[in-house]
Amino acid sequence: MSLNPRLRDWQGRRAWLVGASSGIGRATASALHARGAEVIVSARSEAALNAFAVQHPGSVALPLDTAVPDAVKAAAAQVLAGGPLDLVCYCAGTYHHMRATEFDLPVMLRHEQVNYTGVLHLLAAVLPDMLAAAHSGRPGHVSLVSSVAGFRGLPKSLAYGPTKAALINLAEALYLDLHGLGMGVSVVNPGFVATPLTEGNDFRMPALITPEEAATAILKGWGQGAFDIHFPKRFTRVMKMLRVLPYGWYFPAIRKFTGL
């Protein structure tokens, strides 16, 4: 069942990916470029963005720190001056494993700033124009990259998990408000992907996939009109089952599985 308009033909469509200097964001931007989309890539790393633009002729590199609201507004104005957006995808994220016994407030707040508040700055900057475009017959799509870590509380995910849970809730609320206008909204919930964010993990990551495999799954989800795009299924389906367990079963199961 398609919950969104199917995004299959990318030729000439405009896509802005924020958090596209590496990992899932970069791979997805590359895949969209290969399918003919006009791609704008943003992140804090100007060098990485410029390298992407060189490797993907016709794409636009737009350095941006989503923690700075005025910078987001200025970047959005520049992007929207080129025409309506068919897709805006927030891929930016930070991850540092933490347990409550090592509580670090600055690290907690940094996760909130990058993983969640940055999305709000972006939405404030693009939604008015996207709503106007929808009313004019060109509805766009908003996609938020969350994580299976947002499904339920997990050990070592004290800083990261709550921000991803917030993104899932936000995407659900956005869908309810925007679907009736013809706009698409999706939330991407990857399992373990080999990116700079996960390379520091000191534990075995089940069903680890490459960023390119993640990008393929994301484009497939957009093409199917999916709302919840999760992968790899062999891992995420297990996480979804854990999501519905009562606490009396869930907590012992996680302790046994992780040894923590």
N, C-alpha and C positions, 0 to 999 in steps of 0.2 A: 504494500500500500504506500503510495507516494504522499508524503505530507507537505512537500514543497514543489514548486515548478521544477521540472527536470532541467539541469544545466548540462547539456551535452555538446552543443556547438559553441566553441569558444572563439571562433574566428571573428576578430574585430571587437570582442567584448573587452571592457576595461576592468581590471582587477587590481586592487591595492592590498598588498600583504604586509602587515606590520609585524616585525620580528622575523625577517627573512634573510638575515645575514648568514645563517647556518642551520643545520638540522632540518626539521620537518618544514619550516617556513621556506627555506631556500629550495629544497627539493620540490615543494609544491609550486613555487613560483616558476621553477625551471620547467616543470611538466605543463603548466598553463601556457608558458611561452611557446613550447613545442607544438601546442595545439592552436596557435594563432592568436592568443590573447595579447592585448596591450597591457603589459605588467608594470606596475609601480612597486618597488621594493623599499621598505623602510626598516631601520634599526639604528642603534647607536654607532655601530662600526662603519664609518664612512669608507674605509679601505675595502672591507668585504663587499659592501654594496657596489662600489665602483668596479671591483673585479667581476661581480655578477653582470653588471651592465656591459662590460667589455665582452664577456662570454655569451651574452644574449642580446644581440643587436636589436635596437628598437625599444628595449626596456628602459625604465627610468629609475635612477638611484636617488632616493630622497632621505638623507640622514635625519633621524628623529629620536628624541628621548621622550617617551610617552609620560614620563613623570612631570613634564613641564607643560601645563595646559596651554599657555600661549603659543608654544612651539607646535603643539598638535593642531591648534586652530590655524596657524599660518600654513602648515603643511597641507591640511585638508583644503584650504582655500586654493592652494596651488594645484592640487590634484583635481579638484572639482572645476577649476577654470578650464580644464581640458575636456570637460563633458561629464555626463552622469556616470556613476559607478555601477557596474553590473555585479560586482562582488567586492566586499571588504572583509578581510580575514585577519583576525588578531591571533598571531602565533607567538607573540613575545612571552617570555617566561624566565623565571629564575628558580633554581632548586638547590637547597642545602639541607641535607638530612639532619633532623633534630629530634631529640626526645625531651620530655618535660623535665627530666633531671639535669638537662643542659640548657635550660630556657635562656634565650638570648633575644631581648626585645628588639634591638635594632634589626636583627636578621628577620624576625617575624614581620616587622613593619615594611622591610624591603620587599618581602614576598607579596604583601598586600599591595604595595605601590606598583610593582611591575606586573604581577599576575592578574590583578583585579582592577585597581583604580585606573590604570592605564587604559583599560577597556572603556571605562566610563568617560574618560577624556576624549577618546576616539568617537564614541557614540554621540557625545554632545556636539562634536564638530561635523559629523557627516549625516546624522539622521534627518535634520531639517531638509537638506537637499535631496536625500534619498526618498523622503516622504513626498516632496514636491514632484520628483520624477515618477514615483508610483502613481500619483494622481494624474500625471500627464501620459500615462500608458507605458512607462518603462520602469517596472518594478525591479529593484535590485535584491541582493542576497547578503545577509550578514552571517558570518560563520565565526565561532569562537572555539579555539583549541583549548580544551580542558584536559582531563586525564582520568583514567580509572581510579586514580588516587582520590578523586573527589566523590566516589561512590559511598565509601564508609571510612571511618577513622582507621589509620594504619600505623604501626610502629615506625619511628623515624620520619614520619610525615607530618609532624606537628606544625611546621611552618608552611609547607607546600599544600597539603591536602585540603585544608579549609578554604584556601583561595580557589582551588579547582572546584570544590563543591559549590562555591558561590557562583562560578561561571555557569555551571549546569543549571542552577536555579534561575540565573539571569536569562539564559537562553530560552528556558521554558516560558518565562514571563514575556520576553520579547516576541516569541512565536504567537502567543495568545493575542497580543496587541497588534501585530503586524500582518499576520496571515490573511486576515480579512481584506487587507489592502492589496493583496496579490504579491507581497514581498515574501522572500524565502528567509528562513532562519534555521541554522543548524549548529549543533555542538559536536565537536570532534573529541572522542575519548580514546586516545591510544593506550596500548599497554606499554611494554618496554621497547624503546627505539634507541638505536645506537647513535647518540648525539653528544655534543659537548656537555650537556646537562647530566647525562647518565654515566659518562665515562668514569666518574669518581666513585660510583657505587662499589661498596666492598662486599657485595653479596651476589649470588647467582641470580641473573635476571631471566625468568622463564619466557620462552617464546620470543626472544629478542629478534627484532627485525631492523632493516636498514631504513634510513629516511626516504629512499626512493620507493621502497615497498609501502611505506606509510603514505606517500604522495599518491601512489596508484590507488590505494584504498580510499583516500579522501575524494579524489576525482570521480571514482566509481560511485561513492555515496552521493555526491552532488548530482551526478548523472541519473541516479535512481530517484532523486527527490527525497532523500532520507533526511530526517531530523537528527537522529542519534547515529552518528557515524563512528563505530567502534571497531577496533582491530588490534592484533590478529584475533579472529573469532575463537580459536582454540583456547585462548587465555581470557579474553574479555567475557565470554559466556560464563566461565567459572566465577569471575568477579561479580557478574550480575546475579548469579545464584546466591552468592554470599550476601548480596545487598538486601535480600528479603529474609535472611535468617533472624530469628529473635535473638536479643542480646545474650541470653543464657546459653545459646549455641554458638553465636558468632565469636564472642571473646575467647572461649576455650579453643575454637578452631583456628583462630589467627595465632594464638600463642603456640599451638602445636605446630602450625605450618612454618612460622618464622623462627621459633625458638626464643622469642623475646617476650 
